[in-house]
Amino acid sequence: MKSIFKWAAIAIVASLALLLATGAVWEQVERRQVAAAYPAPGRLVDIGGGRRMQIECRGAGSPTVVFETGLDYFGALAWSKVMSPVAQITRACAYSRAGIVWSDDKPGPHDALGAAHDLHATLAAAGETGPFVLVGLSMGGPLITTYSGLYGDQVAGLVYVDASHPDQLKRFEAVLGKKSGGGMTAFVQDLGGNLAWTGGPRLVAMAARNNHAESTATMPPRAKEIALAFFATSLRPLAAERDALPETFAEAGAYRNLGARPVVVLTRGKPAPAGELSPAQAAAWDKAWPAMQQDMARWSSRGVQRTVSDASHYIPNDDPDAVIAAVREVVGEVRAGPGPRAP
């Protein structure tokens, strides 16, 4: 009997090893095929140390609009519905942060300071000199705030798109009575990032092509297809950005004075999905969120906050016209020069 159990255990271990080896080989083949099937739009520019960052710029005119996405695996794809219309107004650039979709990853923390330095180097390598109007979705809000603090002479205006607030984690704890972070979502991200080499996360992404998650429900099908194709390799950098959120918010919090730059803050009108929160907690958070959005508008003497009634958190997908209109407004004010905001 012991001999039978011994050989059964050996067979199970051997089968698992064969499965992992097969998955690892399949994953490497898929990565090569994905890279060939979905080449980076725009350019891959070297920002030093052999690291390449993807950036796509279209259109002509000044100021140049630069799009910064949130804590997701979409990169430049997050702006698929917005990029072309804005490029008809002025120069427009969208890029992917370190490790996301086409851009090379980097060692160390993925915080706001690092993202700002990377974006500055990417724009310089691409020959884009500004002045810039920065547009930030979700976590992209603290990132463009930090960029404005570090490179303020380049930034002429900002558009916050349902952006995170520097005090968000503290507000979350005060309102909900618990700290954010962790939970099942973080566990799955960490597990997926660590097991990406096995092909498992790629299978999950393939199965998710027809889901209706809030983040992708109204995303253009082609953009969603590409983002999911790179999902396995974007997972670890995404988790690194999540882990750096306390540092990112603290860094952005030091640069809340935007002076007299024109600023538009767009806020979702639909309630946030409960996710891992109870209905009561979700309702409490939905009351706290608008207050933080209004506070961001006060960072500039020419700031304004508007609610997009028919949009979820992903306003660029749900109501791209609202984002385009806000960008057009800020670009127009930058071109008009200093002065009070038009009524």
NULO-786812 format. One line per field, with one value per residue (C-alpha): residue number from 0; residue in one letter; x, y, z. Coordinates in Angstrom, 3 decimals. Layout:
// residues N
num c(NUM | ...);
residuo c(a | ...);
c1 c(X | ...);
c2 c(Y | ...);
c3 c(Z | ...);
***
This chain:
// residues 343
num c(0 | 1 | 2 | 3 | 4 | 5 | 6 | 7 | 8 | 9 | 10 | 11 | 12 | 13 | 14 | 15 | 16 | 17 | 18 | 19 | 20 | 21 | 22 | 23 | 24 | 25 | 26 | 27 | 28 | 29 | 30 | 31 | 32 | 33 | 34 | 35 | 36 | 37 | 38 | 39 | 40 | 41 | 42 | 43 | 44 | 45 | 46 | 47 | 48 | 49 | 50 | 51 | 52 | 53 | 54 | 55 | 56 | 57 | 58 | 59 | 60 | 61 | 62 | 63 | 64 | 65 | 66 | 67 | 68 | 69 | 70 | 71 | 72 | 73 | 74 | 75 | 76 | 77 | 78 | 79 | 80 | 81 | 82 | 83 | 84 | 85 | 86 | 87 | 88 | 89 | 90 | 91 | 92 | 93 | 94 | 95 | 96 | 97 | 98 | 99 | 100 | 101 | 102 | 103 | 104 | 105 | 106 | 107 | 108 | 109 | 110 | 111 | 112 | 113 | 114 | 115 | 116 | 117 | 118 | 119 | 120 | 121 | 122 | 123 | 124 | 125 | 126 | 127 | 128 | 129 | 130 | 131 | 132 | 133 | 134 | 135 | 136 | 137 | 138 | 139 | 140 | 141 | 142 | 143 | 144 | 145 | 146 | 147 | 148 | 149 | 150 | 151 | 152 | 153 | 154 | 155 | 156 | 157 | 158 | 159 | 160 | 161 | 162 | 163 | 164 | 165 | 166 | 167 | 168 | 169 | 170 | 171 | 172 | 173 | 174 | 175 | 176 | 177 | 178 | 179 | 180 | 181 | 182 | 183 | 184 | 185 | 186 | 187 | 188 | 189 | 190 | 191 | 192 | 193 | 194 | 195 | 196 | 197 | 198 | 199 | 200 | 201 | 202 | 203 | 204 | 205 | 206 | 207 | 208 | 209 | 210 | 211 | 212 | 213 | 214 | 215 | 216 | 217 | 218 | 219 | 220 | 221 | 222 | 223 | 224 | 225 | 226 | 227 | 228 | 229 | 230 | 231 | 232 | 233 | 234 | 235 | 236 | 237 | 238 | 239 | 240 | 241 | 242 | 243 | 244 | 245 | 246 | 247 | 248 | 249 | 250 | 251 | 252 | 253 | 254 | 255 | 256 | 257 | 258 | 259 | 260 | 261 | 262 | 263 | 264 | 265 | 266 | 267 | 268 | 269 | 270 | 271 | 272 | 273 | 274 | 275 | 276 | 277 | 278 | 279 | 280 | 281 | 282 | 283 | 284 | 285 | 286 | 287 | 288 | 289 | 290 | 291 | 292 | 293 | 294 | 295 | 296 | 297 | 298 | 299 | 300 | 301 | 302 | 303 | 304 | 305 | 306 | 307 | 308 | 309 | 310 | 311 | 312 | 313 | 314 | 315 | 316 | 317 | 318 | 319 | 320 | 321 | 322 | 323 | 324 | 325 | 326 | 327 | 328 | 329 | 330 | 331 | 332 | 333 | 334 | 335 | 336 | 337 | 338 | 339 | 340 | 341 | 342);
residuo c(m | k | s | i | f | k | w | a | a | i | a | i | v | a | s | l | a | l | l | l | a | t | g | a | v | w | e | q | v | e | r | r | q | v | a | a | a | y | p | a | p | g | r | l | v | d | i | g | g | g | r | r | m | q | i | e | c | r | g | a | g | s | p | t | v | v | f | e | t | g | l | d | y | f | g | a | l | a | w | s | k | v | m | s | p | v | a | q | i | t | r | a | c | a | y | s | r | a | g | i | v | w | s | d | d | k | p | g | p | h | d | a | l | g | a | a | h | d | l | h | a | t | l | a | a | a | g | e | t | g | p | f | v | l | v | g | l | s | m | g | g | p | l | i | t | t | y | s | g | l | y | g | d | q | v | a | g | l | v | y | v | d | a | s | h | p | d | q | l | k | r | f | e | a | v | l | g | k | k | s | g | g | g | m | t | a | f | v | q | d | l | g | g | n | l | a | w | t | g | g | p | r | l | v | a | m | a | a | r | n | n | h | a | e | s | t | a | t | m | p | p | r | a | k | e | i | a | l | a | f | f | a | t | s | l | r | p | l | a | a | e | r | d | a | l | p | e | t | f | a | e | a | g | a | y | r | n | l | g | a | r | p | v | v | v | l | t | r | g | k | p | a | p | a | g | e | l | s | p | a | q | a | a | a | w | d | k | a | w | p | a | m | q | q | d | m | a | r | w | s | s | r | g | v | q | r | t | v | s | d | a | s | h | y | i | p | n | d | d | p | d | a | v | i | a | a | v | r | e | v | v | g | e | v | r | a | g | p | g | p | r | a | p);
c1 c(0.000 | 2.838 | 4.391 | 1.136 | 0.849 | 4.488 | 4.080 | 0.780 | 2.483 | 5.331 | 2.819 | 0.959 | 4.139 | 5.364 | 2.023 | 2.089 | 5.659 | 4.732 | 1.704 | 3.797 | 6.485 | 3.884 | 2.241 | 5.578 | 6.480 | 3.009 | 3.273 | 6.576 | 5.178 | 2.093 | 4.185 | 6.080 | 2.877 | 1.186 | 4.153 | 3.984 | 0.191 | -0.130 | 2.855 | 3.124 | 1.256 | 3.414 | 6.984 | 9.079 | 11.550 | 14.710 | 14.713 | 18.088 | 19.515 | 18.028 | 14.483 | 11.904 | 8.593 | 5.637 | 4.200 | 1.868 | 1.404 | -0.991 | -2.228 | -0.653 | -0.900 | -0.195 | -0.613 | 0.073 | -2.399 | -0.810 | -3.001 | -2.213 | -4.302 | -5.189 | -4.282 | -5.094 | -3.540 | -4.691 | -1.860 | -2.431 | -5.424 | -7.494 | -7.886 | -8.976 | -12.276 | -10.728 | -7.358 | -8.407 | -11.005 | -8.536 | -5.848 | -8.182 | -8.072 | -4.366 | -1.325 | -2.205 | -0.001 | -0.893 | 1.683 | 1.985 | 3.738 | 6.602 | 5.747 | 2.232 | 1.315 | 4.252 | 6.530 | 9.516 | 9.276 | 11.730 | 13.194 | 12.199 | 8.980 | 6.331 | 5.326 | 4.300 | 7.812 | 9.092 | 6.155 | 6.706 | 10.402 | 9.569 | 6.965 | 9.347 | 12.047 | 9.545 | 8.274 | 11.840 | 12.935 | 9.908 | 10.759 | 7.627 | 8.395 | 5.062 | 3.470 | 1.357 | -2.229 | -2.207 | -5.255 | -5.339 | -7.856 | -8.234 | -4.706 | -3.496 | -4.739 | -2.037 | 0.493 | -0.267 | -0.353 | 3.135 | 4.359 | 3.032 | 4.911 | 8.196 | 7.985 | 5.582 | 7.083 | 5.866 | 2.280 | -0.290 | -3.518 | -4.992 | -8.073 | -8.842 | -11.103 | -12.742 | -9.269 | -7.970 | -7.384 | -4.108 | -6.090 | -8.123 | -6.686 | -7.220 | -10.731 | -11.472 | -10.436 | -12.389 | -15.588 | -15.529 | -13.713 | -11.105 | -7.965 | -8.079 | -5.738 | -5.327 | -8.436 | -9.195 | -8.405 | -4.865 | -4.364 | -5.416 | -3.179 | -0.162 | -0.810 | -1.317 | 1.843 | 3.896 | 2.399 | 2.386 | 5.187 | 2.899 | 0.326 | -2.436 | -3.158 | -3.266 | -5.991 | -7.905 | -7.577 | -8.802 | -11.851 | -12.535 | -12.911 | -16.686 | -17.156 | -18.856 | -16.658 | -17.113 | -13.576 | -14.094 | -17.865 | -17.852 | -14.235 | -13.725 | -13.513 | -10.133 | -8.602 | -9.957 | -8.582 | -5.094 | -5.086 | -6.099 | -3.432 | -0.799 | -2.611 | -0.193 | 2.861 | 1.119 | -0.007 | 3.219 | 3.829 | 0.176 | 0.603 | 3.770 | 1.819 | -0.866 | 1.722 | 3.175 | -0.182 | 0.590 | 3.817 | 2.080 | -0.648 | 1.848 | 4.013 | 1.061 | -0.207 | 2.816 | 1.820 | -1.787 | -1.178 | -1.868 | -1.863 | -3.996 | -3.799 | -7.175 | -8.387 | -11.479 | -12.409 | -14.816 | -16.638 | -18.622 | -22.359 | -23.103 | -22.539 | -19.349 | -19.761 | -19.784 | -17.053 | -15.764 | -17.736 | -21.108 | -23.967 | -23.806 | -20.058 | -20.423 | -23.118 | -20.898 | -18.011 | -20.220 | -20.977 | -17.306 | -16.074 | -17.718 | -16.274 | -12.757 | -13.468 | -14.645 | -11.534 | -9.286 | -11.009 | -10.040 | -6.341 | -6.477 | -8.023 | -9.412 | -10.680 | -14.151 | -15.767 | -18.489 | -20.404 | -20.908 | -24.295 | -24.330 | -20.794 | -19.119 | -15.534 | -14.308 | -15.651 | -13.398 | -15.293 | -18.792 | -18.922 | -15.856 | -17.536 | -17.409 | -13.638 | -13.165 | -15.225 | -13.194 | -9.925 | -11.190 | -12.149 | -8.760 | -6.860 | -8.938 | -8.184 | -4.465 | -4.473 | -6.400 | -3.849 | -4.224 | -7.538 | -10.733 | -12.584 | -15.367 | -18.847);
c2 c(0.000 | 2.410 | 1.674 | 2.531 | 5.857 | 6.607 | 6.054 | 7.946 | 10.944 | 10.758 | 10.639 | 13.663 | 15.680 | 14.693 | 15.665 | 19.047 | 19.642 | 18.751 | 21.049 | 23.949 | 23.371 | 23.262 | 26.422 | 28.239 | 27.361 | 28.362 | 31.684 | 32.551 | 31.663 | 33.786 | 36.760 | 36.698 | 36.338 | 39.175 | 41.479 | 40.753 | 41.019 | 44.260 | 46.539 | 49.677 | 52.659 | 55.730 | 55.159 | 53.300 | 55.916 | 55.188 | 57.117 | 55.836 | 52.581 | 50.773 | 51.309 | 52.050 | 53.791 | 53.781 | 57.147 | 58.144 | 61.786 | 63.084 | 66.406 | 69.835 | 73.020 | 74.311 | 73.510 | 69.777 | 67.596 | 64.682 | 61.850 | 59.922 | 56.867 | 55.348 | 52.239 | 49.765 | 47.667 | 49.818 | 52.303 | 54.573 | 52.423 | 54.052 | 57.113 | 55.315 | 57.223 | 60.593 | 60.720 | 61.318 | 64.046 | 65.919 | 65.593 | 67.547 | 70.413 | 70.459 | 68.224 | 65.177 | 62.497 | 59.278 | 56.959 | 53.794 | 53.806 | 51.506 | 47.853 | 48.509 | 47.160 | 48.096 | 50.029 | 48.404 | 47.846 | 49.280 | 48.242 | 49.910 | 51.620 | 52.702 | 55.901 | 59.365 | 60.804 | 57.940 | 58.219 | 61.984 | 61.510 | 58.791 | 60.968 | 63.919 | 61.730 | 60.179 | 63.536 | 64.824 | 61.718 | 62.085 | 65.739 | 67.097 | 70.412 | 71.814 | 73.818 | 70.902 | 70.416 | 67.299 | 65.022 | 62.441 | 59.646 | 58.148 | 57.579 | 59.626 | 62.660 | 62.481 | 61.729 | 64.886 | 66.900 | 65.652 | 66.366 | 69.926 | 70.337 | 69.090 | 70.618 | 73.487 | 75.676 | 73.147 | 72.765 | 75.313 | 73.590 | 70.374 | 68.185 | 65.745 | 62.859 | 61.285 | 61.573 | 60.221 | 62.740 | 62.819 | 62.347 | 59.497 | 56.742 | 58.792 | 59.754 | 56.126 | 55.042 | 57.863 | 57.210 | 53.429 | 52.663 | 50.520 | 50.922 | 50.448 | 48.132 | 44.415 | 42.327 | 39.771 | 42.060 | 42.711 | 39.014 | 38.046 | 40.713 | 39.573 | 35.910 | 36.588 | 38.673 | 35.947 | 33.202 | 35.064 | 32.806 | 29.757 | 31.006 | 30.957 | 34.710 | 34.683 | 32.033 | 34.200 | 37.200 | 35.158 | 34.093 | 37.722 | 38.970 | 38.872 | 40.130 | 43.405 | 44.850 | 48.582 | 49.311 | 47.694 | 47.596 | 50.582 | 50.336 | 49.974 | 46.229 | 46.524 | 48.410 | 45.839 | 43.006 | 44.515 | 45.325 | 41.761 | 40.371 | 42.167 | 41.541 | 38.887 | 41.108 | 44.243 | 42.602 | 42.841 | 46.551 | 47.269 | 45.608 | 47.638 | 50.854 | 49.697 | 48.988 | 52.482 | 54.276 | 55.670 | 57.205 | 58.413 | 60.211 | 61.707 | 62.983 | 64.516 | 66.097 | 68.358 | 70.070 | 71.176 | 74.808 | 75.041 | 78.821 | 80.390 | 77.532 | 76.654 | 73.409 | 71.291 | 68.475 | 65.923 | 63.632 | 60.484 | 60.716 | 57.005 | 55.342 | 53.369 | 49.568 | 48.134 | 45.633 | 44.363 | 47.038 | 46.624 | 48.655 | 51.052 | 51.536 | 52.103 | 54.724 | 56.492 | 56.533 | 57.971 | 60.909 | 61.507 | 61.328 | 64.552 | 66.554 | 65.501 | 66.311 | 69.809 | 70.304 | 69.603 | 72.340 | 74.787 | 74.125 | 76.695 | 80.147 | 79.150 | 75.712 | 74.290 | 70.959 | 69.320 | 66.067 | 63.836 | 62.391 | 59.444 | 58.205 | 55.685 | 56.040 | 55.416 | 58.656 | 58.470 | 55.331 | 56.193 | 59.833 | 60.728 | 63.922 | 65.254 | 64.732 | 66.226 | 69.288 | 69.783 | 69.508 | 71.937 | 74.388 | 74.275 | 74.439 | 77.479 | 79.233 | 78.490 | 79.968 | 83.020 | 83.711 | 84.775 | 86.120 | 85.156 | 82.026 | 82.683 | 82.128);
c3 c(0.000 | 0.868 | -2.488 | -4.275 | -2.441 | -3.194 | -6.920 | -6.939 | -5.315 | -7.814 | -10.677 | -9.329 | -8.876 | -12.335 | -13.874 | -12.147 | -13.260 | -16.838 | -16.669 | -15.364 | -17.965 | -20.739 | -19.426 | -19.201 | -22.787 | -23.997 | -22.143 | -23.823 | -27.245 | -26.576 | -25.507 | -28.778 | -30.772 | -28.861 | -29.435 | -33.164 | -33.406 | -31.409 | -32.105 | -30.020 | -31.484 | -31.883 | -30.725 | -28.183 | -26.920 | -24.921 | -21.642 | -20.451 | -19.221 | -22.190 | -20.913 | -23.602 | -23.030 | -25.399 | -26.395 | -29.202 | -30.214 | -32.857 | -34.133 | -34.080 | -32.077 | -28.599 | -25.768 | -25.975 | -24.087 | -22.196 | -20.915 | -17.709 | -16.898 | -13.534 | -11.571 | -14.328 | -17.071 | -20.001 | -20.467 | -23.473 | -24.446 | -21.675 | -23.917 | -27.101 | -27.342 | -26.538 | -28.281 | -31.904 | -31.186 | -28.965 | -31.664 | -33.948 | -31.431 | -30.600 | -30.152 | -28.015 | -26.435 | -24.605 | -23.102 | -21.021 | -17.643 | -16.680 | -17.261 | -18.542 | -22.004 | -24.280 | -21.908 | -20.190 | -16.461 | -13.961 | -10.608 | -7.375 | -6.278 | -8.759 | -6.965 | -8.154 | -8.141 | -10.266 | -12.658 | -13.030 | -13.775 | -16.310 | -18.035 | -18.158 | -19.717 | -22.139 | -23.380 | -23.772 | -25.666 | -27.940 | -28.617 | -26.930 | -25.212 | -24.081 | -22.649 | -21.480 | -20.382 | -18.209 | -18.033 | -15.223 | -14.645 | -11.166 | -9.767 | -12.728 | -10.777 | -8.094 | -10.816 | -12.813 | -9.578 | -8.741 | -12.268 | -11.944 | -8.693 | -10.127 | -13.605 | -13.062 | -15.765 | -18.345 | -17.085 | -18.256 | -17.205 | -15.807 | -16.176 | -13.366 | -14.432 | -11.365 | -9.908 | -6.619 | -3.829 | -1.833 | 1.393 | -0.051 | 2.148 | 5.325 | 4.248 | 3.443 | 6.919 | 8.591 | 6.657 | 6.559 | 9.774 | 8.054 | 5.994 | 2.243 | 0.411 | 0.737 | 0.306 | -2.339 | -5.281 | -4.028 | -3.278 | -6.808 | -8.365 | -6.357 | -7.081 | -10.774 | -11.011 | -9.378 | -11.540 | -14.871 | -16.158 | -15.878 | -18.383 | -15.760 | -15.749 | -19.547 | -19.422 | -16.956 | -19.280 | -22.244 | -20.242 | -19.313 | -22.873 | -22.673 | -19.111 | -18.276 | -15.536 | -14.980 | -16.171 | -19.587 | -20.113 | -22.496 | -23.616 | -27.395 | -28.196 | -29.925 | -26.997 | -24.541 | -26.685 | -26.713 | -23.000 | -22.118 | -24.449 | -22.330 | -19.030 | -17.776 | -18.155 | -16.834 | -13.591 | -11.594 | -12.383 | -11.587 | -8.182 | -7.602 | -8.276 | -5.847 | -3.156 | -3.633 | -3.220 | 0.269 | -1.061 | -4.236 | -2.276 | 0.173 | -2.679 | -4.520 | -1.307 | -1.209 | -4.460 | -3.999 | -4.959 | -8.693 | -8.735 | -11.463 | -13.950 | -15.525 | -13.933 | -14.599 | -12.218 | -13.683 | -11.240 | -11.915 | -11.385 | -10.996 | -7.614 | -7.212 | -7.304 | -3.789 | -4.532 | -1.191 | 0.726 | 2.358 | 0.831 | 3.791 | 3.384 | -0.358 | 0.279 | 2.824 | 0.389 | -2.363 | -0.052 | 0.757 | -2.842 | -4.172 | -1.265 | -2.245 | -5.876 | -4.944 | -2.837 | -5.825 | -7.808 | -5.054 | -5.595 | -8.406 | -8.425 | -11.836 | -10.869 | -11.429 | -10.579 | -12.658 | -12.227 | -15.267 | -14.407 | -16.808 | -16.169 | -13.900 | -12.701 | -16.259 | -17.711 | -20.833 | -21.852 | -20.613 | -21.703 | -23.786 | -24.953 | -21.379 | -21.271 | -24.737 | -23.762 | -20.568 | -22.487 | -25.112 | -22.375 | -20.649 | -23.947 | -24.924 | -21.635 | -21.960 | -25.448 | -24.242 | -21.548 | -17.885 | -16.724 | -14.910 | -15.956 | -18.442 | -16.986);
***
